[in-house]
Amino acid sequence: MTYRLAFAAALLVGAAPVALSAQQAAPVDGVWRNTAAPAAERARALVKAMTRAEKLAYVHGLFPPMTKERHADMIPSAGYVPGVPRLGVPTLRESDASLGVANQVEQRKGDTATALPSSLATAASFDPAIAYAGGAMIGAEARAKTFNVLLAGGVNLTRDAWNGRNFEYLGEDPLLAGIMAGESIRGVESNHIVSTVKHYVLNAQETGRNILDARIDEKALRESDLLAFKIAIDLGRPGSVMCAYNKINGDYACENRFLLTDILRGEWRYPGFVMSDWGGVHSTEKAALAGLDQESGQELDKQIYFGQPLADAIAAGRVPEARLDEMVERILTGVIASGLYDDPTPATAQAIDYAAHADVAQRTAEAGIVLLKNDRDVLPLAASAKRIVVIGGHADVGVLSGGGSSQVRSVGGVPIEIPLTKGAAASFARITYHNSSPLRAIRAAAPSAQVSFVDGRDPAAAAAAAKAADVAIVFATQWQTEAQDAPSLSLPDNQDAVIAAVATANPRSVVVLETGGPVLMPWVNDVAGIVQAWYPGQRGGEAIARVLFGQVDASGRLPISFPRTIAQLPRPRPVLPAGVTALTDASSNAGVVDTGDLAPFPVDYQEGSDVGYRWYAARGDRPLFPFGHGLSYTRFRFGSPRFTGGAAPAVAVAVTNSGKRAGVVVPQLYVTGQGQGPLRLAGFQRVTLAPGETRQISIAADPRILARWTKGKGWATAAGSYRLTLAIDAEHPVASGDLTVAAEAQSTN
């Protein structure tokens, strides 16, 4: 794979406003300056004031690491679209990504930013306020660094546990993922910059992502991945939607008229613009007429499709000039609606309160760390533990980070950075650790204890150290990255053998997992405690220590099911073209690479809308740890729930913290009935209670989850009997109620 491919995954967000057909310069002031007017009306006026050349320049963006064009304010980043100063149209300066202002391979020497934990950690908080705070923080840093388009907002559902980008997304459930993505987007745009929602749609594996054809039934697609996008768009109102690399049911995502025009524009009435993923454009006329508004990172495509070829197509009448106007109008609508047009980003970098932003990252990590197992109350670690051994995972120096376009070079430095020598991500990803040592944090939390470290390379040495300790804590890691899928769900580098040896030597062994998603756990019955820390961000070491010692409650809940074996999964490994056992670096990636003789190949999503926990339920199967699972350091008691039906189904219940310490409970509401199939998450609430405190809570069933989609009729909730279940996770109900729900016809959007 070449350097230019490296950034093909850099997700672009918007193009700067350009206007339309007039060949003469317009007055400096116009309707577009009227802040009381709707964004679309202002954008339309701007378009009328623009020349054709200005409009054409605004529908394709540069990729700074590769472009031959030079602009005084251009810096290495994901994208750049020159503005129209005479009309106040801002130059668009675009940055990756969802976890912070990215600087993957240090294109900008010395430029660091605050690194959030992986998006799975945010989703595991089940707390929309956490998602909003994280979005607001990274949006503020983007703006302070003079960026005004942040390529955040990943909401692709986790269909396969081995997907290399699962850590960037928000889990397997459309309601949870949609709400958390929407709040994060809303946080980003609170800074008056543009955010995206991505990758639209079904970008569910990285292997062959630019040549695969994702195949799925329309009803299933609408009730799963499209539903997650719709919820995120309704809540977050992103300025841009980024289309994906892959095909969906035969057409590339960035030239799929059914998705871009029929659904996004026609049904959902989305007013902003559609931008391509970097290297995701394959045509001029088909893409433009299908609904793509802006070609991003043009140097990563085989040619600049929205440059001279688009001008020629308009001149020949193959693409109406009105379509060019519409493209620019939508870009400007996103720019104006976000607040960017009226509140431009500063021309020079501004000061950033990195200490305060690190606190946001740490709170996110603490809220998202999941206590999976806690036999004999091995956690929280008692102050009486005098000998603690920390084993493996480079816990002496830092915490692991996921790779790819979301990689943040965090404040505090990089204690470990390992370049890749092969693989599809080699040109733009490095195995990177944040400078937040769990060992250092554990020593600070237990100053009177003897805390030693063993690197974990030798099972026998690790076992000997564990046997001499009161508690053994094994840090296990699995690195994941964009452009490559996990070669296995087993922990790499003999870590399973190390854990098994430690567990045999010391019954008070705890495993802390820093992974991009689920891993297999052959030692699950042998260790006393398991903590899922995900990629915990730049304050991850401190967050892990605070959870281990009970300075905060273990409060995360799984946004994704953990399988017992790969045989339980819809697809036990990445799908490859027929007759191919492995893909080369080039054919695995996107952009201008030559994929040789490989034609697009099908990936059939036979599970349909039964993603994750619904897949297990439909098969009568049980995962190792179910969606929604997570333990606490205290105990909770539920009163008798009261279920109500009619037009607003809901549950009301009193929840009591019956333990001796403050803690977090996350009641979840599931629904079945009237063609629902397996249970579906319909609502949730994160509640913090003091010892002995009782609180009355109410959780409404989201009407979008109660409704079903029927071809030719759209969405509707059928009248009849439904079962609502209050639960602590997808497998453990507290109580259920059968009730009658009123019919509700909904629009097709």
ZAMI-918392 format. One record per residue (C-alpha): x, y, z; residue in three letters. Coordinates in steps of 0.1 Angstrom, whole numbers, padded with zeros to 4 digits, always signed. Last residue first. Example, Ala and Ser with C-alpha at 12.3 -4.5 7.8 and 13.67 -1.06 7.14 Angstrom:
<recs>
+0137-0011+0071SER+0123-0045+0078ALA
</recs>
This chain:
<recs>
-0389+0090+0071ASN-0417+0070+0056THR-0442+0089+0077SER-0455+0072+0108GLN-0488+0055+0115ALA-0494+0048+0151GLU-0514+0020+0164ALA-0520+0019+0202ALA-0500-0005+0223VAL-0516-0031+0245THR-0497-0046+0274LEU-0477-0076+0285ASP-0453-0067+0313GLY-0419-0081+0321SER-0397-0080+0352ALA-0360-0079+0361VAL-0348-0096+0330PRO-0313-0110+0325HIS-0302-0118+0290GLU-0301-0085+0271ALA-0288-0067+0303ASP-0301-0054+0336ILE-0337-0058+0324ALA-0371-0043+0322LEU-0391-0062+0297THR-0420-0048+0276LEU-0442-0073+0259ARG-0465-0062+0231TYR-0501-0068+0224SER-0519-0050+0196GLY-0518-0020+0174ALA-0491-0019+0147ALA-0465+0008+0149THR-0459+0022+0114ALA-0430+0030+0091TRP-0433+0030+0053GLY-0463+0017+0034LYS-0449+0006+0001GLY-0424-0017+0017LYS-0432-0023+0053THR-0411-0008+0082TRP-0417-0017+0118ARG-0424+0007+0147ALA-0418+0000+0183LEU-0381+0009+0180ILE-0389+0043+0164ARG-0415+0049+0191PRO-0388+0048+0218ASP-0401+0029+0248ALA-0402+0053+0277ALA-0381+0048+0308ILE-0393+0061+0341SER-0373+0064+0373ILE-0382+0066+0410GLN-0351+0069+0431ARG-0341+0052+0463THR-0309+0060+0482GLU-0294+0036+0507GLY-0258+0043+0496PRO-0259+0071+0470ALA-0274+0064+0436LEU-0261+0072+0401THR-0286+0063+0373VAL-0279+0056+0336ARG-0311+0052+0316GLN-0322+0029+0288PHE-0348+0026+0261GLY-0362+0004+0233ALA-0335-0023+0231LEU-0350-0049+0208ARG-0361-0085+0217LEU-0362-0110+0189PRO-0388-0107+0161GLY-0407-0074+0163GLN-0436-0087+0142GLY-0462-0076+0167GLN-0443-0084+0198GLY-0410-0078+0217THR-0396-0048+0236VAL-0366-0042+0258TYR-0360-0016+0285LEU-0326-0012+0301GLN-0318-0002+0337PRO-0282+0011+0340VAL-0271+0012+0377VAL-0243+0033+0390VAL-0228+0032+0425GLY-0223+0049+0458ALA-0212+0027+0486ARG-0228+0006+0513LYS-0252-0015+0493GLY-0289-0015+0489SER-0289+0012+0461ASN-0326+0014+0455THR-0345+0016+0422VAL-0382+0024+0421ALA-0399+0016+0388VAL-0418+0032+0359ALA-0420+0015+0325VAL-0432+0029+0293ALA-0455+0027+0263PRO-0467+0060+0250ALA-0499+0057+0228ALA-0514+0029+0249GLY-0492+0009+0271GLY-0481+0012+0307THR-0458-0010+0327PHE-0454-0005+0365ARG-0423-0021+0379PRO-0424-0036+0414SER-0393-0023+0432GLY-0358-0029+0420PHE-0329-0035+0443ARG-0293-0026+0436PHE-0260-0038+0448ARG-0226-0021+0451THR-0193-0025+0434TYR-0210-0028+0400SER-0211-0054+0372LEU-0216-0049+0335GLY-0237-0066+0308HIS-0257-0045+0283GLY-0250-0068+0254PHE-0243-0103+0267PRO-0211-0118+0280PHE-0200-0153+0269LEU-0228-0153+0243PRO-0259-0174+0247ARG-0278-0191+0218ASP-0315-0195+0212GLY-0308-0187+0175ARG-0330-0156+0174ALA-0317-0145+0208ALA-0280-0148+0197TYR-0286-0128+0166TRP-0306-0102+0185ARG-0277-0097+0209TYR-0255-0087+0179GLY-0275-0078+0148VAL-0308-0093+0140ASP-0316-0067+0114SER-0305-0090+0085GLY-0286-0120+0099GLU-0280-0130+0063GLN-0256-0101+0058TYR-0242-0114+0025ASP-0208-0101+0016VAL-0205-0101-0022PRO-0173-0095-0042PHE-0164-0065-0063PRO-0140-0077-0090ALA-0104-0087-0083LEU-0083-0089-0115ASP-0058-0063-0103GLY-0070-0041-0074THR-0049-0012-0086ASP-0048+0013-0058VAL-0062+0048-0063VAL-0083+0048-0032GLY-0091+0021-0008ALA-0073-0008+0009ASN-0073-0045+0010SER-0066-0048-0027SER-0033-0029-0022ALA-0020-0047+0008ASP-0027-0081-0008THR-0059-0100+0000LEU-0059-0135+0015ALA-0074-0169+0007THR-0090-0159-0026VAL-0111-0185-0045GLY-0143-0165-0042ALA-0136-0130-0029PRO-0130-0128+0008LEU-0153-0125+0039VAL-0136-0117+0071PRO-0138-0144+0097ARG-0164-0164+0118PRO-0193-0149+0099ARG-0227-0149+0116PRO-0209-0155+0149LEU-0214-0185+0173GLN-0187-0206+0157ALA-0162-0179+0167ILE-0165-0191+0203THR-0178-0178+0236ARG-0189-0145+0219PRO-0188-0111+0236PHE-0219-0089+0228SER-0214-0052+0221ILE-0224-0020+0239PRO-0212-0037+0272LEU-0221-0017+0303ARG-0197+0006+0322GLY-0201+0015+0358SER-0173+0001+0379ALA-0177+0026+0407ASP-0151+0053+0413VAL-0123+0053+0438GLN-0130+0015+0438GLY-0093+0005+0436PHE-0095-0011+0402LEU-0118+0017+0389VAL-0094+0044+0400ARG-0065+0025+0386ALA-0081+0020+0352ILE-0089+0057+0350ALA-0054+0068+0359GLU-0039+0045+0332GLY-0064+0056+0306GLY-0057+0093+0309ARG-0047+0096+0273GLN-0074+0073+0260GLY-0089+0040+0274PRO-0086+0017+0244TYR-0111-0008+0257TRP-0109-0012+0295ALA-0128-0044+0299GLN-0121-0057+0334VAL-0120-0094+0343ILE-0118-0107+0378GLY-0112-0140+0396ALA-0094-0158+0368VAL-0099-0195+0359ASP-0133-0196+0344ASN-0125-0171+0317VAL-0092-0187+0308TRP-0103-0196+0272PRO-0113-0160+0268MET-0120-0150+0231LEU-0117-0114+0223VAL-0144-0087+0220PRO-0136-0052+0208GLY-0107-0030+0201GLY-0088-0043+0231THR-0072-0032+0263GLU-0083-0060+0286LEU-0075-0060+0323VAL-0073-0095+0337VAL-0075-0100+0375VAL-0058-0128+0395SER-0067-0137+0430ARG-0065-0175+0425PRO-0027-0171+0421ASN-0004-0196+0404ALA-0030-0212+0382THR-0044-0178+0371ALA-0009-0166+0363VAL-0002-0196+0341ALA-0035-0192+0323ALA-0030-0155+0318ILE+0005-0161+0303VAL-0008-0188+0280ALA-0036-0165+0267ASP-0010-0138+0261GLN+0010-0159+0237ASN+0016-0129+0214ASP-0019-0123+0202PRO-0052-0125+0221LEU-0077-0147+0202SER-0103-0130+0180LEU-0081-0137+0150SER-0066-0119+0120PRO-0083-0087+0132ALA-0094-0067+0102ASP-0072-0042+0084GLN-0078-0008+0068ALA-0085+0009+0101GLU-0066-0005+0131THR-0068-0030+0159GLN-0043-0038+0186TRP-0051-0065+0211GLN-0038-0061+0246THR-0037-0080+0279ALA-0028-0064+0313PHE-0025-0090+0340VAL-0031-0079+0376ILE-0019-0103+0402ALA-0031-0099+0438VAL-0015-0109+0471ASP+0018-0116+0453ALA+0045-0143+0455ALA+0025-0167+0432LYS+0020-0139+0407ALA+0058-0133+0403ALA+0064-0170+0397ALA+0035-0172+0372ALA+0048-0142+0352ALA+0083-0158+0351ALA+0068-0191+0339ALA+0045-0174+0313PRO+0075-0155+0297ASP+0067-0123+0278ARG+0046-0109+0306GLY+0067-0077+0312ASP+0068-0082+0350VAL+0061-0052+0373PHE+0062-0048+0410SER+0039-0030+0435VAL+0049-0032+0472GLN+0020-0015+0489ALA+0020+0016+0511SER+0015+0040+0482PRO-0016+0021+0469ALA-0033+0046+0445ALA+0000+0062+0434ALA+0015+0028+0428ARG-0016+0018+0407ILE-0013+0050+0387ALA+0024+0044+0379ARG+0016+0008+0369LEU-0014+0020+0348PRO+0010+0042+0328SER-0005+0071+0309SER+0018+0081+0280ASN-0005+0070+0252HIS+0006+0039+0233TYR+0009+0036+0195THR+0011+0008+0170ILE+0016+0028+0139ARG-0009+0036+0111ALA-0006+0056+0079PHE+0016+0037+0054SER+0014+0003+0070ALA-0024+0001+0072ALA-0029-0025+0044ALA-0003-0048+0059GLY+0035-0048+0062LYS+0064-0032+0080THR+0042-0014+0106LEU+0059+0014+0126PRO+0060+0008+0164ILE+0054+0038+0187GLU+0058+0034+0224ILE+0062+0061+0250PRO+0042+0087+0229VAL+0041+0121+0245GLY+0021+0140+0271GLY-0006+0154+0250VAL-0018+0128+0226SER-0009+0120+0190ARG-0045+0110+0180VAL-0052+0081+0157GLN-0086+0083+0142SER-0074+0079+0107SER-0058+0046+0115GLY-0048+0028+0147GLY-0063+0021+0181GLY-0045+0032+0212SER-0028+0011+0239LEU-0021+0023+0274VAL+0012+0035+0289GLY+0047+0029+0303VAL+0047+0002+0329ASP+0015-0012+0316ALA+0034-0024+0285HIS+0006-0050+0283GLY+0023-0074+0307GLY+0020-0081+0344ILE+0013-0059+0374VAL+0022-0076+0407VAL+0006-0064+0440ILE+0020-0071+0474ARG+0005-0053+0504LYS-0032-0057+0496ALA-0048-0042+0528SER-0061-0012+0509ALA-0084-0036+0492ALA-0086-0038+0454LEU-0121-0033+0443PRO-0123-0060+0432LEU-0116-0096+0443VAL-0152-0096+0453ASP-0151-0134+0455ARG-0156-0135+0418ASP-0157-0102+0400ASN-0164-0107+0362LYS-0171-0083+0334LEU-0164-0050+0351LEU-0168-0025+0322VAL-0147+0007+0318ILE-0170+0032+0300GLY-0177+0057+0328ALA-0140+0058+0339GLU-0128+0062+0304ALA-0152+0091+0297THR-0143+0108+0330ARG-0106+0105+0320GLN-0111+0120+0286ALA-0131+0149+0301VAL-0104+0154+0327ASP-0078+0156+0299ALA-0098+0184+0284HIS-0095+0204+0316ALA-0057+0199+0317ALA-0054+0207+0279TYR-0069+0241+0283ASP-0062+0252+0247ILE-0047+0284+0235ALA-0057+0295+0200GLN-0042+0288+0166ALA-0043+0315+0140THR-0069+0325+0115ALA-0097+0319+0140PRO-0127+0298+0130THR-0156+0317+0114PRO-0187+0326+0135ASP-0214+0335+0110ASP-0205+0310+0084TYR-0195+0283+0110LEU-0228+0283+0128GLY-0235+0247+0120SER-0265+0257+0099ALA-0244+0280+0077ILE-0218+0254+0068VAL-0243+0226+0063GLY-0265+0249+0042THR-0234+0259+0022LEU-0226+0224+0013ILE-0263+0218+0003ARG-0263+0249-0018GLU-0231+0239-0036VAL-0246+0205-0046MET-0279+0221-0056GLU-0263+0246-0078ASP-0243+0219-0095LEU-0276+0200-0100ARG-0292+0230-0115ALA-0264+0230-0141GLU-0278+0198-0153PRO-0254+0169-0157VAL-0253+0153-0191ARG-0259+0188-0206GLY-0227+0189-0225ALA-0214+0219-0206ALA-0225+0202-0173ILE-0206+0170-0182ALA-0175+0190-0192ASP-0175+0209-0159ALA-0179+0176-0141LEU-0150+0161-0159PRO-0129+0192-0152GLN-0132+0189-0115GLY-0158+0166-0098PHE-0142+0133-0110TYR-0106+0142-0101ILE-0090+0110-0113GLN-0083+0076-0098LYS-0094+0089-0065ASP-0069+0096-0036LEU-0059+0130-0051GLU-0095+0142-0047GLN-0094+0141-0009GLY-0132+0146-0008SER-0156+0147-0038GLU-0186+0168-0028GLN-0223+0167-0034ASP-0230+0130-0040LEU-0267+0126-0048GLY-0271+0099-0075ALA-0268+0125-0103LEU-0234+0136-0092ALA-0221+0100-0086ALA-0235+0087-0119LYS-0221+0117-0138GLU-0186+0118-0124THR-0176+0082-0115SER-0158+0060-0089HIS-0155+0081-0058VAL-0145+0066-0025GLY-0108+0076-0024GLY-0113+0097+0007TRP-0149+0091+0019ASP-0173+0111-0002SER-0192+0141+0011MET-0230+0144+0012VAL-0243+0178+0021PHE-0269+0192+0045GLY-0307+0194+0043PRO-0317+0158+0052TYR-0354+0155+0042ARG-0354+0120+0057TRP-0376+0105+0030GLU-0365+0123-0002GLY-0331+0135+0007ARG-0315+0106+0027LEU-0339+0079+0015ILE-0345+0084-0023ASP-0315+0107-0029THR-0284+0093-0012LEU-0295+0057-0004LEU-0315+0049-0035PHE-0292+0069-0057ARG-0261+0049-0047ASN-0231+0068-0062GLU-0211+0073-0030CYS-0222+0040-0015ALA-0212+0020-0046TYR-0241+0003-0062ASP-0248-0035-0063GLY-0268-0041-0031ASN-0245-0017-0011ILE-0211-0011-0025LYS-0182-0003-0003ASN-0163+0029+0003TYR-0188+0047+0026ALA-0207+0080+0022CYS-0200+0108+0046MET-0230+0128+0058VAL-0225+0165+0064SER-0236+0194+0085GLY-0246+0170+0113PRO-0281+0175+0129ARG-0271+0156+0160GLY-0305+0142+0172LEU-0323+0136+0139ASP-0290+0126+0122ILE-0280+0102+0149ALA-0315+0086+0149ILE-0315+0083+0111LYS-0280+0068+0110PHE-0289+0041+0136ALA-0321+0033+0117LEU-0301+0030+0085LEU-0280+0003+0102ASP-0308-0017+0117SER-0345-0015+0107GLU-0339+0001+0073ARG-0313-0025+0064LEU-0335-0054+0074ALA-0364-0040+0054LYS-0342-0036+0024GLU-0327-0071+0025ASP-0289-0071+0027ILE-0259-0074+0004ARG-0227-0055+0011ALA-0207-0055-0022ASP-0170-0056-0015LEU-0144-0037-0036ILE-0133-0007-0015ASN-0136-0025+0018ARG-0116-0055+0007GLY-0110-0064+0043THR-0122-0035+0064GLU-0155-0049+0075GLN-0189-0033+0084ALA-0190-0003+0061ASN-0228-0008+0059LEU-0237+0028+0051VAL-0231+0057+0052TYR-0198+0059+0070HIS-0202+0083+0088LYS-0220+0112+0104VAL-0201+0145+0098THR-0194+0175+0120SER-0192+0211+0109VAL-0179+0238+0132ILE-0198+0263+0154HIS-0183+0249+0186ASN-0217+0234+0196SER-0211+0214+0164GLU-0188+0189+0181VAL-0212+0184+0210GLY-0242+0178+0187ARG-0221+0153+0168ILE-0213+0135+0201SER-0250+0136+0211GLU-0261+0121+0178GLY-0235+0094+0179ALA-0246+0084+0214MET-0283+0084+0204ILE-0277+0064+0172GLY-0254+0039+0187ALA-0278+0032+0216LEU-0308+0030+0194LEU-0292+0011+0165PRO-0276-0016+0188ASP-0243-0033+0178GLU-0216-0009+0192GLY-0206+0027+0190LEU-0179+0030+0164TYR-0142+0038+0163GLU-0133+0006+0183PHE-0152-0015+0157ASN-0128-0002+0130ARG-0108-0034+0124GLY-0139-0056+0122ASN-0132-0088+0140TRP-0164-0089+0161ALA-0186-0087+0130ASP-0219-0068+0127ARG-0209-0038+0149THR-0232-0011+0137LEU-0217+0019+0117ASN-0221+0051+0137VAL-0189+0071+0132GLY-0196+0108+0140GLY-0163+0126+0136ALA-0147+0140+0105LEU-0143+0175+0120LEU-0147+0204+0097VAL-0137+0239+0110ASN-0100+0234+0117PHE-0082+0264+0131THR-0063+0245+0159LYS-0087+0262+0184ALA-0116+0250+0163ARG-0104+0214+0164ALA-0097+0217+0201GLU-0133+0229+0207ALA-0147+0201+0186GLY-0127+0175+0206ILE-0142+0188+0238MET-0178+0193+0226ALA-0178+0158+0212GLY-0165+0143+0245GLY-0190+0163+0265ALA-0219+0152+0242TYR-0209+0115+0245ALA-0207+0117+0283ILE-0241+0134+0285ALA-0256+0107+0264PRO-0246+0081+0291ASP-0247+0044+0283PHE-0211+0046+0294SER-0203+0016+0272ALA-0210+0038+0241ALA-0181+0061+0252THR-0159+0031+0257ALA-0168+0017+0223LEU-0159+0051+0209SER-0123+0045+0219SER-0110+0066+0248PRO-0106+0103+0240LEU-0072+0117+0230ALA-0064+0153+0238THR-0042+0169+0211ALA-0006+0171+0200THR+0011+0191+0173ASP+0049+0186+0176GLY+0055+0180+0139LYS+0023+0183+0118ARG+0024+0152+0096GLN+0029+0133+0129GLU+0020+0098+0116VAL-0016+0101+0126GLN-0022+0137+0135ASN-0058+0134+0146ALA-0079+0160+0164VAL-0097+0138+0189GLY-0115+0104+0191LEU-0140+0108+0163SER-0117+0122+0136ALA-0099+0135+0115ASP-0094+0171+0104SER-0108+0193+0077GLU-0100+0229+0068ARG-0128+0244+0048LEU-0121+0279+0035THR-0150+0301+0046PRO-0175+0317+0024VAL-0176+0354+0033GLY-0188+0363-0001LEU-0156+0381-0012ARG-0135+0355+0006PRO-0147+0325-0015VAL-0133+0295+0003GLY-0105+0270-0006PRO-0113+0234+0002VAL-0087+0215+0024TYR-0086+0180+0036GLY-0073+0154+0060ALA-0044+0174+0074SER-0010+0187+0065PRO-0013+0225+0067ILE-0029+0249+0042MET-0031+0286+0052ASP-0007+0299+0024ALA-0022+0277-0002HIS-0002+0253-0024ARG-0017+0230-0051GLU+0003+0199-0059LYS-0019+0178-0036THR-0005+0148-0018MET-0003+0155+0019PRO-0029+0183+0016PRO-0057+0162+0001PHE-0077+0188-0018LEU-0115+0191-0020GLY-0140+0189-0048HIS-0174+0206-0049VAL-0162+0240-0040TYR-0141+0247-0071ALA-0171+0240-0094LEU-0191+0267-0076LYS-0164+0293-0077GLU-0159+0286-0114ALA-0196+0289-0121ARG-0196+0323-0104THR-0213+0328-0071MET-0241+0352-0061ALA-0269+0328-0069LYS-0252+0302-0047VAL-0251+0327-0018LEU-0288+0333-0021ALA-0295+0296-0020ARG-0273+0292+0011ALA-0292+0319+0029ARG-0325+0302+0021GLU-0311+0268+0032ALA-0299+0283+0065ALA-0333+0297+0073PRO-0333+0336+0076ALA-0327+0353+0110ALA-0290+0355+0104THR-0295+0377+0074ASN-0260+0378+0058ARG-0270+0353+0031TRP-0297+0378+0019VAL-0269+0400+0006GLY-0238+0419+0015ASP-0205+0420-0005VAL-0224+0427-0037PRO-0222+0399-0063ALA-0193+0393-0087ALA-0205+0387-0122GLN-0207+0352-0137GLN-0239+0343-0119ALA-0245+0305-0119SER-0239+0295-0084LEU-0222+0299-0051ALA-0195+0283-0031VAL-0196+0274+0005PRO-0167+0254+0018ALA-0169+0217+0016ALA-0177+0195+0043GLY-0167+0166+0063VAL-0139+0144+0053LEU-0131+0111+0068LEU-0094+0101+0065ALA-0098+0066+0052ALA-0080+0074+0020ALA-0052+0087+0043PHE-0029+0058+0039ALA-0037+0053+0004LEU-0014+0082-0006ARG+0015+0066+0013TYR+0013+0035-0008THR+0000+0000+0000MET
</recs>
